[in-house]
Amino acid sequence: MLHSDLTLYREPDKIYVVGKGAGAAVCINRTTFEVSPGTCPVGLTSGHPISGIVGVITLPLTHYLIVIKDKTDVGSIDGTSNIWRLKEYEIIPFHESRNATVDLKQLNDKYMDLLHSILSSAAFYFSYTYDVSLNFQNICSVVGKGQNQSLVQRCDERFVWNKYLMSPIEEYKELHGYCLPLVYGVLSITTCSLNGNTFDFVLFSRRNWHRMGVRYFVRGADETGSVANFVETEQIIRYNGNIASHINTRGSIPLFWTQRPDITYKPYIKFYNQYKQKEVFVKHMQEQVELYGTNTIVSLIDDKGKEKDICRSFTYIAGQKSCQGVRYVHFDFHKECGKNRYQNLSKLMSQIHDDIDNNGYFLRDSEGTILSKQSGVIRTNCIDCLDRTNVVQGLIAKRVLTDQFHKLGILSPEQEIHQSSQFEYVYKNRWADNGDGIALQYTGTPALKSDFTRTGVRTKKGLLQDGYKSMKRYIQNNFLDGQKQDGYDLFLGVYRYSPTELSPLSLQKHPIAVFLPTLIAICIALFILKLLMPSETWTAQLSHLTVYTLSIAFLWQQCKRYGEYLVEQPRLYQTLALAKRQ
């Protein structure tokens, strides 16, 4: 049982977090930094309510306790338990370091900025009475099992983002009631009406924290078989006590590959550990089969251009059928749907029609009897597992939702969802919002092609919006994502600060990162100045402009040559791991 009614006390020598009716309090010694079970002294008056504990982290100045100060009610998935979103938090120092050097304080501030960038994302969800880390089918499967286990012991740790931060508290079983799992993702709960039937429509995307990162800095698989941008999306209908759910998954191509930014619009894809490609593919897919049952891989990448090599490698390895319970389908999305030929998606749906039917869906009636279970998933990927993937997953989910509506009696057997413009509008927009949220977390911008997800057609306005988003992504991915990646690595414990080691945040940028942009800026400034203040003769004017233009062109070529130095690189774990790989 998780404690929901918490009080935080700050004393000169200790910090206490006390749960109402709890047998033990979280006791933090502000001198020794020890976290342990304890008893709060009677008579303390300095307490104030909090909504939960995120965890504990070590930074240059001291250890810190991260707590939830306020929360937002999102709604209920099962009809009884409230789901909350983190709204406001506080990072509390164990000890005030008044004698710290200016450099150490500045270094600490850099780490704090990284934490704030993650905690302020408005994408953390939790519940005191519902396991937000598990899909509904798995929740029902653990009923009656693990009765002696706490929530933190039986949850799906792939989706518990504060697992590392909770570790000092989780160490003590009597403090498990304070271990509040946070799931990072996108959640919407909407009350809808169709044919006079009122029901709740839930869409919940849970992001796996294993191999977590941003678009170009984290691609493919790691040695454990975990892949970048893995998201489990659950669609739930709750109607008259009946609950129907369906799972879709997405994840980066499970091979060893990278696509590091280098200031070009679309960097080249590079492979590494070539002799282990089949091994890591099998490792990843075996885990997926164990977790979800049969997997139909739907790959939407191009069979030409910069995606050609990875498309053919993926097709070759997946085509060897070295993993039971896995089927591979390739659909060249851009080739088939280019020039607004989105009607060709029907070809793909025909190819996977039987897979969707065979996988089924989970259904529990109002009496609590489980009528059916989902026995497999469609695992969709493109290069980013975003824009093309969003379009296809929305179509798959709509196909399943129609069957569920027929089964529950919300639609008659001859009716389709598109015949209700009101609900179809809600459905399309919730799926588009879901895609935008996943894309924001991975790329820093909403999803492309969202006009099709929202309306069912591509529009000129949508194309213009995609152009703007693409330019914004270029800037984000090349010049801002390094810090975002560092934030993820710090929060998740991929990188852990140690006072005995030199902090990577203390390292200076490569001189080229300052030298080349400065020279280009000077040449551009001189070019503009010469336009505004022309020479006395046209020949002199032409010669000056020619020199500046050639200088800018030459410097730009050097920028492309040394692009990796100009990109804002991650400075914590990512940089160290890349150096080891090279």
Rosetta blueprint (number, residue, H / E / L):
1 M L
2 L L
3 H L
4 S L
5 D L
6 L E
7 T E
8 L E
9 Y E
10 R E
11 E L
12 P L
13 D L
14 K E
15 I E
16 Y E
17 V E
18 V E
19 G E
20 K L
21 G L
22 A L
23 G L
24 A L
25 A E
26 V E
27 C E
28 I E
29 N E
30 R L
31 T L
32 T L
33 F L
34 E L
35 V E
36 S E
37 P E
38 G E
39 T L
40 C L
41 P L
42 V L
43 G L
44 L L
45 T L
46 S L
47 G L
48 H E
49 P E
50 I E
51 S L
52 G E
53 I E
54 V E
55 G E
56 V E
57 I E
58 T E
59 L L
60 P L
61 L L
62 T L
63 H E
64 Y E
65 L E
66 I E
67 V E
68 I E
69 K E
70 D E
71 K E
72 T E
73 D E
74 V E
75 G E
76 S E
77 I L
78 D L
79 G L
80 T L
81 S L
82 N E
83 I E
84 W E
85 R E
86 L E
87 K E
88 E E
89 Y E
90 E E
91 I E
92 I E
93 P E
94 F L
95 H L
96 E L
97 S L
98 R L
99 N L
100 A L
101 T L
102 V H
103 D H
104 L H
105 K H
106 Q H
107 L H
108 N H
109 D H
110 K H
111 Y H
112 M H
113 D H
114 L H
115 L H
116 H H
117 S H
118 I H
119 L H
120 S L
121 S L
122 A L
123 A L
124 F E
125 Y E
126 F E
127 S L
128 Y L
129 T L
130 Y L
131 D L
132 V L
133 S L
134 L L
135 N L
136 F H
137 Q H
138 N H
139 I H
140 C H
141 S H
142 V L
143 V L
144 G L
145 K L
146 G L
147 Q L
148 N L
149 Q L
150 S L
151 L H
152 V H
153 Q H
154 R H
155 C L
156 D L
157 E H
158 R H
159 F H
160 V L
161 W L
162 N L
163 K H
164 Y H
165 L H
166 M H
167 S H
168 P H
169 I H
170 E H
171 E L
172 Y L
173 K H
174 E H
175 L H
176 H H
177 G H
178 Y H
179 C L
180 L L
181 P L
182 L L
183 V E
184 Y E
185 G E
186 V E
187 L E
188 S E
189 I E
190 T E
191 T E
192 C E
193 S E
194 L E
195 N L
196 G L
197 N E
198 T E
199 F E
200 D E
201 F E
202 V E
203 L E
204 F E
205 S E
206 R E
207 R E
208 N L
209 W L
210 H L
211 R L
212 M L
213 G L
214 V L
215 R L
216 Y L
217 F L
218 V L
219 R L
220 G L
221 A E
222 D L
223 E L
224 T L
225 G L
226 S L
227 V E
228 A L
229 N L
230 F L
231 V E
232 E E
233 T E
234 E E
235 Q E
236 I E
237 I E
238 R E
239 Y E
240 N L
241 G L
242 N E
243 I E
244 A E
245 S E
246 H E
247 I E
248 N E
249 T E
250 R E
251 G L
252 S L
253 I L
254 P L
255 L L
256 F L
257 W E
258 T E
259 Q L
260 R L
261 P L
262 D L
263 I L
264 T L
265 Y L
266 K L
267 P L
268 Y L
269 I L
270 K E
271 F E
272 Y L
273 N L
274 Q H
275 Y H
276 K H
277 Q H
278 K H
279 E H
280 V H
281 F H
282 V H
283 K H
284 H H
285 M H
286 Q H
287 E H
288 Q H
289 V H
290 E H
291 L H
292 Y H
293 G L
294 T E
295 N E
296 T E
297 I E
298 V E
299 S E
300 L L
301 I L
302 D L
303 D L
304 K L
305 G H
306 K H
307 E H
308 K H
309 D H
310 I H
311 C H
312 R H
313 S H
314 F H
315 T H
316 Y H
317 I H
318 A H
319 G L
320 Q L
321 K L
322 S L
323 C L
324 Q L
325 G L
326 V E
327 R E
328 Y E
329 V E
330 H E
331 F L
332 D L
333 F H
334 H H
335 K H
336 E H
337 C H
338 G L
339 K L
340 N L
341 R L
342 Y H
343 Q H
344 N H
345 L H
346 S H
347 K H
348 L H
349 M H
350 S H
351 Q H
352 I L
353 H H
354 D H
355 D H
356 I H
357 D H
358 N H
359 N H
360 G L
361 Y L
362 F E
363 L E
364 R E
365 D L
366 S L
367 E L
368 G L
369 T L
370 I E
371 L E
372 S E
373 K L
374 Q L
375 S L
376 G E
377 V E
378 I E
379 R E
380 T E
381 N E
382 C L
383 I L
384 D L
385 C L
386 L L
387 D H
388 R H
389 T H
390 N H
391 V H
392 V H
393 Q H
394 G H
395 L H
396 I H
397 A H
398 K H
399 R H
400 V H
401 L H
402 T H
403 D H
404 Q H
405 F H
406 H H
407 K H
408 L H
409 G L
410 I L
411 L L
412 S L
413 P L
414 E L
415 Q L
416 E L
417 I H
418 H H
419 Q H
420 S L
421 S H
422 Q H
423 F H
424 E H
425 Y H
426 V H
427 Y H
428 K H
429 N H
430 R H
431 W H
432 A H
433 D H
434 N H
435 G H
436 D H
437 G H
438 I H
439 A H
440 L H
441 Q H
442 Y H
443 T H
444 G L
445 T L
446 P L
447 A L
448 L L
449 K L
450 S H
451 D H
452 F H
453 T H
454 R H
455 T H
456 G L
457 V L
458 R L
459 T L
460 K H
461 K H
462 G H
463 L H
464 L H
465 Q H
466 D H
467 G H
468 Y H
469 K H
470 S H
471 M H
472 K H
473 R H
474 Y H
475 I H
476 Q H
477 N H
478 N H
479 F H
480 L L
481 D H
482 G H
483 Q H
484 K H
485 Q H
486 D H
487 G H
488 Y H
489 D H
490 L H
491 F H
492 L H
493 G L
494 V L
495 Y L
496 R L
497 Y L
498 S L
499 P L
500 T L
501 E L
502 L L
503 S L
504 P H
505 L H
506 S H
507 L L
508 Q L
509 K L
510 H L
511 P H
512 I H
513 A H
514 V H
515 F H
516 L H
517 P H
518 T H
519 L H
520 I H
521 A H
522 I H
523 C H
524 I H
525 A H
526 L H
527 F H
528 I H
529 L H
530 K H
531 L H
532 L H
533 M L
534 P L
535 S L
536 E L
537 T L
538 W H
539 T H
540 A H
541 Q H
542 L H
543 S H
544 H H
545 L H
546 T H
547 V H
548 Y H
549 T H
550 L H
551 S H
552 I H
553 A H
554 F H
555 L H
556 W H
557 Q H
558 Q H
559 C H
560 K H
561 R H
562 Y L
563 G H
564 E H
565 Y H
566 L H
567 V L
568 E L
569 Q L
570 P L
571 R L
572 L L
573 Y H
574 Q H
575 T H
576 L H
577 A H
578 L H
579 A H
580 K H
581 R H
582 Q L
